[in-house]
Every structure is written in structure tokens, then in C-alpha cells.
């Protein structure tokens, strides 16, 4: 059994050059990929590169009690984090501060503008039936109406529609806008949807042809207030738009603003919501194959599909504009297509979308609505000065630590320190290149804790070399020559190195899972460098040691090689001479070499 084992050891010992060539080729390939990708430096986090810090204050919606609680705050943090990272913002930091504040840190050089727009967006999505629509500017007189020709032109250009995978298609026929006084403002949406499919009589006459009082002549107080709110609304004023949608509940008749396909503001009176964002299963931005325009496709849940079919069935029997449903996101009308048949299953939101706006809307809808409303308290620009100073201090500390390690290796291991330093250099190159490539690949960003993780890894890597060197020196102390000592020491050192690195990697993995924010950067870097330590020791340090063991400088035990038998206190060789034939047999030494 000993002979075959020796043969395998010799075979493995005779091919270390192939292993070294393999890792060198991998290093060249990774370095080349780094330069070809155009990214030659790691992506930096907000503490090193600077960025934007946004403070959001949570507030309850009208009618909600004790909504600002820890559960809802944690849910909001999770949704905001998925939103901003869904936009390509990497290494963003979202965390609570106190009981009702959320801090969002967005690194510089990413989609800061889009992220800022979406971090506090509640994404309350509702499908509301349209009761009336008019131009977005204030109406001089209650009876005044927008120009029919202008409205017809805007409607004719509109591309808003809804589909259900071929089951139906929303009508895009231009429809004149009714006057503000000729529509049944204040009517409950249930009554509106239950209306007869026959043409809706005007406010001045009944179905029998007899004159009836108009809605504007004897309005009830709620209708009059809604009419005044609609008449006075100026949708071109951002403050007015925010004020008119504030405090509106889903079950209320609402006034809202939205842009048509021409980019012009329009104002609406909308009935209570029949379908909400929770009924949407998923949303995706795609290109409509027929029109070539960007649209957002939504798939409804099982219950949502039934609700959507119910409302479109009722709307399809109404006269314009009451056959339209408004898709309302956070109080603004995103689209208001008309319906000519019953739809279910899915819907397509189309309009004046470009790729970015379609993807933004799909991103918000996909990740859900925030359980709370948020008010932007402050937006500050974070400079990299403080992080740069800390990084500078950290690098100095790391350099001092590395210098001490090098001095220790040179003094104690002498020639073996060359192997350790070469291995440290290979590990550093691999770490830098992989961190750089992971930036565009998975969005990894280097922050201060990650730098600390890389500095800690120096000690882990140096520890692996020390374990291997000490095993070799133990074998030499037993009286063996260098080449067999290397091969006999390796299995024992390998087992110790693997156990040690496994414990470090397990700690990094647990830390990465149970923590958030910057601490995850430390855990990720520690885990990455631990894996690289195993790769370097197995594919570089061991083969290089095997090659150098054949050199006379190390094999002869030169005083500066670090493997001098006399300096190590080695025992004399146990089988230096053989007993001559016929010589008397002395005491038998039972020790084995």
C-alpha cells in the first residue's frame, strides 16, 4: 500500500507548474475582462463617493388610527429598498430613524433623480369610473365647457386603452367633453354604474322628455362643494394638485388631475374606487408590437380579475365620458381609457410613455404600495470628504498592519516569506479585480466596512501560510528532508486551513443574512476574501512551495531559507547508514522515519 501512495504523491509533486499556470491564466483573463468592461476601479458606496440622503416622515392616512407602527415602518423600508435597487441604484441604504422617520441614502453616480421620485411614492393605485372631465385650467363659469374641437383633437390623439389578452379592447373613439354642469357630479359610483345602458338624459330633461331641474340648479351641499372644487381647480399648479388629492379616501367621489397624450392637463370627477393596487399581481414595461409605443402591462389576481371584469362590464354600457375608467396612481390620473366591452385578466396602460417612465411605473406597481404616506422632510447632499478621511486613516492602519506582518514573516520565516508575500500579492490582485467586476455585474459597491473586511482578510490569509509553513518545519524537525516534508505536511495543513476558513466563511454568511446596510458590505467582503484564501493556498502557495523545494537554496537548508535543520533543532537522520553484511546486530531501533 505504501508504494502506490508514494507514486501518487510523486505524480502530484511533479506537476505543480500546471496548477500555477492555471491560476495565472485565470488572473490574466479576469484582469483582461476588467479592462474590456471599461471598469477599472471598484464602484464606491455613499460614504466614499458621496450621494444624496433623503429623510421621510411617515403619516397616517385619514381614517387610519395607529398606522405608524413598527410593522408598517419595516414594511415600508423593505418596499423602498426594493424600489430603489430595482432602478439600478446599488448599495443604497434604507433604515428607520426613531418611530416615524426613514432615512434613504443613495450613492452618487446612480439613478438618483428617479430614485428620489419613487422613495416616498405611496403607489396607491385605484381604478375609478370617470364621471366628468374638463380642461385642466380653472373654469371661468360653472356652465362653461372646454372647446369641443380641442377636446376632440386631444382624445383623437390619445392612445390610452386596456386589453385582456385578446378578450376585449377599449374604445379609442373621440368623445366630446360634457359641460361641467351637465354631468351628474356627486353621484355615487354605484348608481352611475347601475345606470341604464340607454343614452344618459341631459340635466335639463328627463327620459320622458319633460324638463327636469339641472344638477346645477338645486344641488345638495356635497355636490355643490364638489362642483366648486372641480371648477376652481388649476391642474397646472403643483400645489393645487397636491391639495386636491390630500385626504381623499378610496370610497369617496374625488377630483383629480392627469395629462392626456398631448401632454395637456385635464381635470376629472371620479367615482369611488372599484379596483385597487392590491388586485394587481405584477406589472411589466413592454413595447406594444402594433403601435411601437411603450406600455405597462398589468396582470390581475384572481379576485382582481373578477372585480375588473365587473366594472368594465358596467362601464361598457354607459355613455361618454362615463364609459371611461381612470387609472389613478397616488391621486394623479395616469390614463383614462374608454371601455366598449367587458375586460378581465390583464390590462395595458398606454399613453405618452417613454422607456424610463414606463419602467418606473412598472417598478412601483410591481413592488407594491407603501402602507403609509410619507412627507419629504429634507434632502441633503453627502460629500465623500468624511468617508475619504476615514478611508485614508483605514488604509494607513491597514498598511501598518501589513508592514508588521511582512516584518514578522521576514524575520521568522526568512526565505519562506517570499512565498507568503507572493501569495498575498496574488490574493490582493484577485480581490481587487473581482470587486471591480462585481460592481457592474451585481451592483456591489465598496464602502468603509467592506474595506475593513478586506483588511481583516490579510490576517486570515497570513494565518493559512503560517499553518502550512509550521507543518513543514515540524516534519523537518523529525529528521526528514524538504521535499517529503512538503508532501507529508500538506494534508495536515490543508485540513486545518479548510476548517479555519469554513468557520470564517460561516460567520460572514450569518452576518450577511441577519444584518442590513453597510454591515453587509463587511460580511460580503470577508466571505469573498475567505474563499479567495482557499483558492490561493491550494492553487498558488502549495504548488509554488513544491517547486521551490527542488531548489538547492531551500532543499539544502540554507540558513536564510527558513528551513535550516540546525536552527529548527532537527533530529539526526534515523537511517543514515546501512548495516554492513556480517556485522553484529546491535539493538533494534523501533522508530520509523
MIDO-856368 format. One line per field, with one value per residue (C-alpha): chain; residue number from 1; x, y, z. Coordinates in Angstrom, 3 decimals. Layout:
chain c(A,...)
n c(NUM,...)
xx c(X,...)
yy c(Y,...)
zz c(Z,...)
END
This chain:
chain c(A,A,A,A,A,A,A,A,A,A,A,A,A,A,A,A,A,A,A,A,A,A,A,A,A,A,A,A,A,A,A,A,A,A,A,A,A,A,A,A,A,A,A,A,A,A,A,A,A,A,A,A,A,A,A,A,A,A,A,A,A,A,A,A,A,A,A,A,A,A,A,A,A,A,A,A,A,A,A,A,A,A,A,A,A,A,A,A,A,A,A,A,A,A,A,A,A,A,A,A,A,A,A,A,A,A,A,A,A,A,A,A,A,A,A,A,A,A,A,A,A,A,A,A,A,A,A,A,A,A,A,A,A,A,A,A,A,A,A,A,A,A,A,A,A,A,A,A,A,A,A,A,A,A,A,A,A,A,A,A,A,A,A,A,A,A,A,A,A,A,A,A,A,A,A,A,A,A,A,A,A,A,A,A,A,A,A,A,A,A,A,A,A,A,A,A,A,A,A,A,A,A,A,A,A,A,A,A,A,A,A,A,A,A,A,A,A,A,A,A,A,A,A,A,A,A,A,A,A,A,A,A,A,A,A,A,A,A,A,A,A,A,A,A,A,A,A,A,A,A,A,A,A,A,A,A,A,A,A,A,A,A,A,A,A,A,A,A,A,A,A,A,A,A,A,A,A,A,A,A,A,A,A,A,A,A,A,A,A,A,A,A,A,A,A,A,A,A,A,A,A,A,A,A,A,A,A,A,A,A,A,A,A,A,A,A,A,A,A,A,A,A,A,A,A,A,A,A,A,A,A,A,A,A,A,A,A,A,A,A,A,A,A,A,A,A,A,A,A,A,A,A,A,A,A,A,A,A,A,A,A,A,A,A,A,A,A,A,A,A,A,A,A,A,A,A,A,A,A,A,A,A,A,A,A,A,A,A,A,A,A,A,A,A,A,A,A,A,A,A,A,A,A,A,A,A,A,A,A,A,A,A,A,A,A,A,A,A,A,A,A,A,A,A,A,A,A,A,A,A,A,A,A,A,A,A,A,A,A,A,A,A,A,A,A,A,A,A,A,A,A,A,A,A,A,A,A,A,A,A,A,A,A,A,A,A,A,A,A,A,A,A,A,A,A,A,A,A,A,A,A,A,A,A,A,A,A,A,A,A,A,A,A,A,A,A,A,A,A,A,A,A,A,A,A,A,A,A,A,A,A,A,A,A,A,A,A,A,A,A,A,A,A,A,A,A,A,A,A,A,A,A,A,A,A,A,A,A,A,A,A,A,A,A,A,A,A,A,A,A,A,A,A,A,A,A,A,A,A,A,A,A,A,A,A,A,A,A,A,A,A,A,A,A,A,A,A,A,A,A,A,A,A,A,A,A,A,A,A,A,A,A,A)
n c(1,2,3,4,5,6,7,8,9,10,11,12,13,14,15,16,17,18,19,20,21,22,23,24,25,26,27,28,29,30,31,32,33,34,35,36,37,38,39,40,41,42,43,44,45,46,47,48,49,50,51,52,53,54,55,56,57,58,59,60,61,62,63,64,65,66,67,68,69,70,71,72,73,74,75,76,77,78,79,80,81,82,83,84,85,86,87,88,89,90,91,92,93,94,95,96,97,98,99,100,101,102,103,104,105,106,107,108,109,110,111,112,113,114,115,116,117,118,119,120,121,122,123,124,125,126,127,128,129,130,131,132,133,134,135,136,137,138,139,140,141,142,143,144,145,146,147,148,149,150,151,152,153,154,155,156,157,158,159,160,161,162,163,164,165,166,167,168,169,170,171,172,173,174,175,176,177,178,179,180,181,182,183,184,185,186,187,188,189,190,191,192,193,194,195,196,197,198,199,200,201,202,203,204,205,206,207,208,209,210,211,212,213,214,215,216,217,218,219,220,221,222,223,224,225,226,227,228,229,230,231,232,233,234,235,236,237,238,239,240,241,242,243,244,245,246,247,248,249,250,251,252,253,254,255,256,257,258,259,260,261,262,263,264,265,266,267,268,269,270,271,272,273,274,275,276,277,278,279,280,281,282,283,284,285,286,287,288,289,290,291,292,293,294,295,296,297,298,299,300,301,302,303,304,305,306,307,308,309,310,311,312,313,314,315,316,317,318,319,320,321,322,323,324,325,326,327,328,329,330,331,332,333,334,335,336,337,338,339,340,341,342,343,344,345,346,347,348,349,350,351,352,353,354,355,356,357,358,359,360,361,362,363,364,365,366,367,368,369,370,371,372,373,374,375,376,377,378,379,380,381,382,383,384,385,386,387,388,389,390,391,392,393,394,395,396,397,398,399,400,401,402,403,404,405,406,407,408,409,410,411,412,413,414,415,416,417,418,419,420,421,422,423,424,425,426,427,428,429,430,431,432,433,434,435,436,437,438,439,440,441,442,443,444,445,446,447,448,449,450,451,452,453,454,455,456,457,458,459,460,461,462,463,464,465,466,467,468,469,470,471,472,473,474,475,476,477,478,479,480,481,482,483,484,485,486,487,488,489,490,491,492,493,494,495,496,497,498,499,500,501,502,503,504,505,506,507,508,509,510,511,512,513,514,515,516,517,518,519,520,521,522,523,524,525,526,527,528,529,530,531,532,533,534,535,536,537,538,539,540,541,542,543,544,545,546,547,548,549,550,551,552,553,554,555,556,557,558,559,560,561,562,563,564,565,566,567,568,569,570,571,572,573,574,575,576,577,578,579,580,581,582,583,584,585,586,587,588,589,590,591,592,593)
xx c(0.000,2.923,4.372,1.228,0.695,4.253,3.696,0.615,2.498,5.322,2.893,1.189,4.561,5.842,3.050,2.894,3.677,0.301,-1.565,0.424,-0.233,-3.954,-4.257,-2.052,-4.236,-7.330,-5.741,-4.890,-8.406,-10.089,-7.799,-8.426,-12.165,-11.899,-10.209,-12.536,-15.587,-14.364,-14.498,-11.015,-11.906,-14.453,-17.788,-17.849,-20.603,-22.164,-19.632,-16.729,-18.302,-20.916,-24.547,-27.984,-29.598,-33.397,-35.379,-39.033,-41.600,-44.455,-48.030,-51.329,-53.992,-57.334,-59.439,-56.441,-55.555,-52.162,-50.998,-47.492,-46.187,-43.071,-44.621,-45.721,-42.415,-40.440,-42.707,-42.149,-38.373,-38.454,-40.566,-38.500,-35.270,-36.581,-37.794,-34.547,-32.440,-34.881,-33.885,-30.228,-29.299,-26.845,-25.604,-28.496,-29.168,-32.732,-33.312,-35.674,-34.771,-36.893,-40.529,-41.717,-38.716,-36.989,-33.528,-32.674,-29.030,-28.433,-24.830,-23.588,-23.360,-26.569,-30.171,-30.537,-33.269,-35.541,-34.907,-35.765,-39.080,-40.037,-38.737,-41.740,-44.303,-47.062,-48.119,-51.798,-53.308,-57.044,-59.358,-62.098,-65.020,-64.965,-67.976,-66.836,-63.699,-62.667,-59.604,-57.117,-57.329,-59.899,-63.351,-64.485,-68.146,-69.760,-71.600,-68.530,-67.081,-63.826,-63.730,-65.220,-62.787,-59.773,-61.021,-61.812,-58.304,-56.734,-58.931,-58.253,-54.528,-54.863,-53.579,-54.929,-56.539,-56.995,-56.762,-57.268,-55.108,-57.474,-60.753,-61.622,-60.308,-61.018,-62.544,-60.391,-63.220,-63.043,-65.784,-66.853,-66.408,-69.667,-70.052,-69.324,-72.970,-74.436,-72.894,-74.203,-71.476,-71.614,-73.482,-72.287,-70.363,-72.694,-75.611,-73.537,-72.578,-76.143,-77.432,-79.344,-77.261,-79.518,-78.174,-77.999,-80.543,-79.259,-79.511,-82.286,-84.711,-85.832,-86.150,-89.793,-88.878,-90.195,-87.926,-86.213,-84.110,-80.482,-77.811,-76.517,-79.895,-80.701,-77.512,-77.128,-74.309,-71.893,-72.495,-72.130,-68.830,-67.532,-68.677,-66.873,-63.745,-63.797,-64.500,-61.774,-59.113,-56.000,-54.160,-51.160,-50.400,-48.468,-49.540,-53.194,-52.855,-51.350,-54.017,-56.954,-55.827,-54.886,-57.093,-59.247,-60.399,-60.937,-64.687,-65.081,-66.017,-62.833,-61.456,-58.141,-55.762,-53.969,-52.196,-53.534,-51.390,-50.645,-49.155,-52.018,-53.509,-57.104,-59.249,-61.703,-64.515,-64.118,-66.362,-65.299,-62.598,-63.764,-60.321,-57.105,-53.379,-53.555,-55.562,-52.583,-50.401,-47.478,-46.606,-44.063,-42.940,-43.003,-43.277,-46.642,-45.955,-48.712,-48.005,-44.323,-45.037,-44.005,-46.823,-47.225,-48.917,-50.641,-51.823,-54.581,-55.018,-57.963,-60.196,-58.845,-59.710,-63.325,-63.551,-62.062,-64.484,-67.393,-66.506,-65.708,-68.978,-70.901,-68.797,-69.228,-72.972,-72.505,-72.365,-69.160,-67.418,-68.969,-67.733,-64.147,-62.225,-59.335,-56.155,-55.207,-51.757,-51.204,-54.069,-52.940,-54.739,-52.167,-54.574,-58.339,-59.299,-62.854,-64.420,-66.620,-66.678,-66.085,-62.394,-60.680,-57.365,-54.965,-54.802,-52.479,-51.694,-50.626,-50.132,-47.226,-44.719,-41.048,-38.910,-37.880,-41.350,-42.869,-40.228,-40.618,-44.360,-43.988,-41.347,-43.602,-46.596,-44.588,-43.166,-46.454,-47.943,-46.462,-48.639,-48.134,-47.903,-44.569,-43.628,-40.159,-38.575,-35.102,-32.793,-29.076,-26.041,-23.491,-19.891,-17.183,-14.827,-15.569,-15.551,-12.342,-10.655,-11.798,-10.683,-7.297,-6.935,-8.096,-5.625,-2.815,-3.822,-4.009,-0.602,0.920,-0.645,0.606,4.097,4.174,3.077,5.814,8.474,7.356,7.453,10.900,12.423,10.878,10.500,13.260,13.236,9.746,8.499,8.960,6.284,3.982,4.438,3.876,0.689,-0.520,0.083,-1.904,-4.734,-4.763,-4.896,-7.745,-9.671,-9.336,-10.249,-13.253,-14.562,-14.272,-16.122,-18.850,-19.756,-21.468,-22.355,-24.341,-24.138,-21.510,-20.234,-17.164,-17.809,-15.805,-16.953,-16.074,-12.570,-12.331,-13.332,-10.534,-8.007,-9.152,-8.662,-4.909,-4.628,-6.753,-4.585,-1.318,-2.597,-3.013,0.618,1.843,-0.088,1.452,4.999,4.843,3.706,6.704,9.089,7.640,8.441,11.997,12.400,11.569,14.652,13.073,14.354,12.417,10.607,8.994,8.293,6.272,4.153,3.618,2.831,0.277,-2.609,-2.415,-2.123,-4.890,-7.345,-6.566,-6.824,-10.184,-11.672,-10.433,-11.685,-15.021,-15.601,-14.726,-16.982,-19.859,-19.548,-19.541,-22.596,-24.599,-23.609,-24.666,-28.099,-29.017,-27.758,-28.642,-26.900,-23.194,-22.545,-23.497,-20.608,-18.208,-19.711,-19.662,-16.021,-14.973,-16.716,-15.233,-11.669,-12.063,-12.988,-10.083,-7.749,-8.623,-8.101,-4.712,-3.385,-4.459,-3.603,-0.642,1.045,1.237,2.449,4.987,6.302,6.625,8.664,10.966,11.558,13.541,15.870,19.172,18.736,15.712,16.434,19.905,18.508,20.359,20.415,18.387,15.876,13.899,14.313,17.756,17.632,20.145,18.202,14.990,16.563,16.071,16.859,19.685,18.527,17.427,18.547,21.787,23.787,23.015,24.404,27.255,26.747,28.048,28.353,26.982,23.400,23.004,19.918,16.976,15.631,11.886,11.355,10.238,11.356)
yy c(0.000,2.343,2.148,3.261,6.090,7.216,7.076,9.268,11.727,11.848,12.317,15.234,16.670,16.542,18.706,21.892,24.003,23.138,24.355,27.594,28.105,27.609,30.316,32.700,32.233,32.901,36.085,37.320,36.524,38.330,41.338,41.473,41.280,44.164,46.405,45.315,46.123,49.692,49.490,49.645,50.758,49.318,51.047,53.115,53.391,56.607,57.024,57.004,58.514,60.820,60.952,62.020,61.455,61.752,61.920,60.835,61.341,58.860,59.977,58.150,58.378,59.933,57.433,55.328,55.030,53.973,53.189,54.489,51.413,49.296,46.683,49.212,51.072,47.866,47.012,50.472,50.131,46.807,48.180,51.366,49.363,47.062,50.039,51.989,48.896,47.894,51.122,50.093,52.073,49.811,49.865,52.123,52.287,52.425,52.377,53.711,56.537,56.925,55.862,57.696,58.611,56.709,57.636,56.784,57.125,56.917,56.769,59.274,58.234,56.185,56.975,59.438,61.506,58.558,57.037,60.290,60.442,56.944,56.544,58.288,57.411,55.540,53.851,53.814,52.504,52.687,52.129,54.740,55.356,58.757,60.991,64.090,65.584,69.093,71.113,71.468,75.266,76.860,77.165,80.816,79.927,76.719,76.320,76.873,73.887,73.233,73.600,70.570,70.717,70.908,68.076,66.001,66.583,65.551,62.483,61.570,61.562,59.539,56.018,55.003,51.586,48.391,44.768,41.388,39.264,39.440,39.244,42.851,46.200,49.638,52.116,54.979,56.840,60.587,61.740,65.316,66.545,67.339,70.601,70.769,71.473,68.843,65.883,64.142,65.378,63.931,60.832,57.714,55.409,52.520,54.498,55.565,52.003,50.762,53.371,52.164,51.458,53.814,57.304,59.334,62.169,65.645,67.545,69.676,66.922,63.532,60.283,61.080,64.367,66.501,69.236,68.457,70.687,70.671,69.343,72.872,74.417,72.534,70.879,69.331,70.743,67.876,68.153,71.929,71.679,69.103,71.227,74.292,72.284,70.961,74.364,76.203,73.530,74.538,71.336,73.277,74.294,71.563,72.809,72.766,69.200,68.034,69.793,68.430,64.802,65.117,63.151,61.524,58.051,55.227,55.166,58.927,60.670,62.500,65.327,64.545,65.750,63.986,64.610,63.476,62.061,65.582,66.481,68.837,68.819,67.684,67.527,64.813,63.997,60.327,57.856,55.632,53.050,49.636,48.014,48.842,48.138,45.057,43.385,43.738,40.622,42.027,44.803,44.976,47.677,46.431,47.734,47.373,45.416,47.161,50.779,50.523,52.602,51.836,50.477,48.930,45.523,44.548,41.080,40.904,38.413,36.021,38.305,41.380,39.922,39.411,42.973,44.364,42.347,43.620,47.289,47.142,45.316,48.186,50.929,49.489,50.217,53.895,56.948,59.042,60.098,57.716,54.707,55.592,54.360,56.334,54.589,56.732,56.478,58.496,60.827,61.536,60.112,58.114,57.036,57.203,54.790,54.216,50.754,49.192,45.580,43.529,43.046,40.736,39.093,41.863,45.480,47.612,51.174,53.195,56.863,59.263,56.863,56.687,53.738,55.305,56.424,53.055,51.155,53.498,52.920,49.151,49.129,50.956,48.743,45.516,46.148,47.222,50.141,51.612,51.080,54.714,58.144,59.939,63.572,64.555,66.298,67.026,66.223,66.683,66.100,63.835,64.599,61.983,64.117,62.457,58.980,59.796,60.827,57.647,55.589,57.299,56.518,52.951,52.416,53.747,51.326,48.506,49.402,49.438,46.057,44.643,46.012,44.343,41.058,41.334,42.124,39.137,36.828,38.018,37.773,34.461,32.607,34.305,32.729,31.320,34.886,35.248,32.596,34.291,37.733,36.386,34.670,37.872,39.755,37.211,37.367,41.182,41.217,38.711,40.594,43.936,42.579,40.597,43.540,45.733,43.213,42.670,46.383,46.298,42.604,42.519,46.126,45.569,48.870,49.267,51.103,51.634,48.413,46.487,47.964,46.823,43.330,43.300,44.428,41.694,39.190,39.939,38.238,35.276,34.739,35.116,32.600,29.984,30.401,30.120,26.881,25.337,26.532,25.259,21.828,21.675,22.745,20.086,17.440,18.748,18.627,14.945,14.498,14.380,16.197,19.107,17.507,14.674,17.145,19.365,16.467,15.000,18.392,19.392,17.008,18.058,21.770,21.542,20.135,22.884,25.637,24.380,24.176,27.669,29.217,27.414,28.957,32.437,31.989,30.721,33.751,36.070,34.330,34.571,38.223,38.966,37.366,38.884,42.438,45.261,48.226,48.770,45.808,43.569,45.095,43.967,40.469,40.144,41.212,38.924,35.964,36.751,37.060,33.863,31.938,33.526,32.472,28.829,29.320,31.000,28.480,25.469,26.752,29.020,28.632,24.824,24.418,27.235,25.602,22.293,23.924,25.809,22.651,21.357,24.322,23.887,27.051,25.578,21.849,22.166,24.010,27.304,29.431,32.141,29.716,29.464,25.694,25.265,21.883,23.037,26.218,24.203,21.666,18.764,15.214,13.350,11.180,7.828,5.812,7.474,4.228,0.633,-2.262,-3.973,-7.647,-9.892,-7.116,-7.844,-6.888,-4.175,-3.046,-2.634,0.902,0.613,4.236,4.925,7.683)
zz c(0.000,0.682,-2.849,-4.741,-2.264,-2.820,-6.572,-6.325,-4.168,-6.629,-9.507,-7.788,-6.832,-10.402,-11.886,-9.767,-12.844,-14.385,-11.323,-11.252,-14.947,-14.346,-11.703,-13.676,-16.754,-14.624,-13.276,-16.760,-18.015,-15.131,-15.475,-19.207,-18.624,-16.180,-18.751,-21.559,-19.434,-19.045,-15.253,-13.782,-10.267,-7.818,-7.503,-4.322,-1.728,-0.478,2.351,-0.131,-3.262,-1.737,-2.805,-1.615,1.754,1.975,5.207,5.014,7.760,7.975,8.478,8.707,6.042,7.035,8.938,10.000,13.658,14.953,11.401,12.084,13.892,13.735,11.440,8.811,9.060,8.443,5.516,4.045,4.417,2.574,-0.291,-0.682,-0.713,-3.453,-5.466,-5.488,-6.136,-8.873,-10.624,-10.622,-7.509,-5.755,-2.186,-1.248,2.464,3.773,7.507,10.134,12.475,15.536,15.391,12.261,10.078,7.280,6.016,2.400,1.303,-2.451,-3.751,-6.287,-9.919,-9.911,-10.868,-8.023,-9.667,-10.433,-7.021,-5.260,-7.115,-6.039,-2.486,-0.945,-3.580,-1.813,-5.077,-4.124,-7.361,-7.957,-10.893,-10.651,-13.052,-14.740,-14.068,-15.929,-17.459,-18.482,-19.380,-16.545,-16.157,-13.818,-15.388,-15.565,-15.191,-13.965,-17.257,-19.397,-21.158,-22.932,-26.647,-28.250,-31.135,-28.830,-26.688,-29.711,-31.004,-27.704,-27.459,-31.049,-30.353,-27.165,-27.171,-23.767,-23.933,-21.962,-23.058,-21.511,-23.749,-26.722,-24.777,-25.388,-26.408,-25.091,-27.472,-28.674,-30.450,-29.808,-27.481,-26.778,-23.257,-21.479,-19.679,-16.010,-15.177,-17.463,-15.688,-12.580,-10.212,-6.749,-7.928,-6.120,-8.385,-7.635,-9.015,-12.015,-12.869,-12.427,-14.848,-17.873,-20.980,-22.912,-23.551,-20.390,-20.470,-20.175,-16.972,-18.445,-19.405,-18.171,-20.062,-20.781,-22.377,-19.561,-18.273,-15.019,-12.808,-13.805,-11.408,-11.040,-10.175,-6.982,-5.828,-2.420,-0.249,-1.005,-4.743,-4.641,-2.753,-5.199,-8.151,-6.772,-6.075,-9.644,-11.181,-9.266,-9.704,-11.660,-12.579,-13.861,-10.272,-8.428,-5.020,-6.091,-7.392,-4.106,-2.071,-4.033,-3.619,0.048,2.418,-0.286,0.671,-1.853,-1.152,-1.804,-5.007,-5.912,-8.012,-9.731,-12.418,-15.246,-18.531,-21.855,-24.653,-25.858,-22.502,-21.590,-18.090,-17.642,-14.511,-13.599,-11.231,-10.378,-8.618,-5.712,-6.426,-7.599,-8.057,-6.183,-6.477,-4.255,-7.016,-9.402,-9.449,-11.451,-13.882,-16.683,-19.111,-22.709,-26.260,-27.963,-31.128,-33.085,-32.178,-31.217,-28.099,-24.533,-22.378,-18.933,-18.829,-15.586,-14.613,-12.013,-9.231,-9.304,-7.255,-9.036,-12.415,-11.290,-9.984,-13.201,-15.329,-13.235,-13.528,-17.251,-17.884,-16.289,-17.862,-21.357,-21.094,-20.244,-22.465,-22.766,-20.649,-18.107,-20.091,-19.100,-16.110,-14.678,-13.567,-10.569,-9.018,-5.837,-6.723,-10.308,-13.331,-15.289,-18.004,-18.637,-21.438,-22.550,-22.457,-25.103,-23.846,-20.745,-19.898,-17.424,-16.598,-17.537,-18.541,-20.604,-19.569,-22.570,-23.223,-23.579,-22.005,-22.829,-21.731,-18.427,-17.353,-18.289,-16.346,-13.363,-13.238,-13.629,-10.919,-8.453,-9.220,-9.059,-5.615,-4.110,-2.299,0.830,3.900,4.916,3.359,3.584,3.564,2.398,5.350,3.990,1.108,1.678,-0.459,1.218,0.325,0.217,2.329,5.649,4.143,2.291,5.520,7.231,4.264,4.315,8.008,7.429,4.616,6.786,9.541,7.006,5.593,9.088,9.833,6.541,7.184,10.601,9.039,6.407,9.039,11.097,8.076,7.005,10.487,11.442,8.115,6.089,2.614,3.087,3.425,-0.366,-0.883,1.613,0.051,-3.464,-2.250,-0.582,-3.824,-5.844,-3.310,-3.437,-7.258,-7.366,-4.688,-6.482,-9.913,-8.676,-6.634,-9.719,-11.902,-9.309,-9.471,-12.882,-12.555,-9.297,-8.120,-5.428,-4.036,-1.867,1.385,4.564,6.292,3.128,3.233,6.870,5.773,3.198,5.842,8.239,5.413,5.417,8.780,7.649,4.566,6.501,9.047,6.309,5.220,8.805,9.328,6.208,6.976,10.548,9.395,7.029,9.783,12.100,9.514,9.153,12.927,12.699,10.521,7.066,4.002,2.497,-0.452,1.547,4.342,1.995,0.778,4.252,5.796,3.169,4.127,7.773,6.956,4.355,6.884,9.400,6.764,5.487,8.965,9.850,6.601,6.890,10.311,8.955,5.924,8.059,10.343,7.302,5.808,9.033,9.434,5.866,6.363,9.711,9.096,6.715,5.146,5.435,7.732,4.830,2.890,5.610,5.672,1.868,1.592,4.445,2.815,-0.604,0.675,2.716,-0.421,-2.289,0.538,-0.124,-3.866,-3.433,-0.891,-2.959,-6.440,-5.761,-2.371,-2.327,-5.963,-5.510,-2.336,-4.175,-6.948,-4.578,-2.522,-5.511,-5.446,-3.697,-1.622,0.173,-0.181,1.401,4.390,3.818,6.992,5.185,3.709,6.939,6.828,8.397,10.273,12.872,13.596,13.837,16.203,13.798,14.949,13.170,10.299,11.679,8.645,7.626,7.096,6.439,8.438,6.605,5.769,8.526,11.108,14.532,15.026,17.613,19.419,17.096,16.762,16.546,15.434,11.924,9.686)
END
